[in-house]
Each structure stands twice: as C-alpha cells, then as structure tokens.
C-alpha cells in the first residue's frame, strides 16, 4: 500500500511559481500512475495532470498546459508539480493521487485509489 504526503503549497503573486512535491511510502510506487488534482472552494475536484508509471508519458488539463510540469522519480518515491505563470484561478487545494496502472488516461477522481491530504495554493492578483 502506498501512502502520499504533499508539500510545497503557499501564497504567491500572480505570475509567480511554486513547486509541489508528493512523497510516497511503500515499495510498489512504480506500479502506480500518478496524478494531481485540485479543488477550489465550492467547486468539484478537477484533474490537473498525470504521469505514467515510468515518467515517460504525461497528460495535462487544457487550463494548465504549457504552465505546469509533472515529473516523478521512482528511485525517490516522489512526484513533483512545477507550476509557473500562476494565475488567481489556480487557487485551490492541490491533491496528489495514485492509481494502480501504467498510463496517463486516468483523468477522473473516482479512478484513483489513493490520495494525499492536500496542500493549499493561493495566488494573489
């Protein structure tokens, strides 16, 4: 069983950058595709991006494409989300998630098996 802990959230001005990290425990991390989701107040949890089990394939929501980059390091049991050119509409709680599988086609929250506790990202205008 893999457990997930996010870190790196905070307050940043519009146009700035943040890097989120997700540390995974457990010996089977490489068997999971990984994703990031976010949830703003009063809104449903939405897909941000995903990375395949070996990092070779990624998938991004249109709203973050070209600004966010997901990566993983299986040797360190970690996945990261580099967020550049942040906008106020990126403000949300960001969640790291894992799904037992290899690809990046998992874009629905219900498809994911494991979740972190979330980290707050606030972008001021």
Order of alpha helices (4+ residues) and beta strands (2+ residues): beta-beta-beta-beta-beta-beta-beta-beta-beta-beta-beta
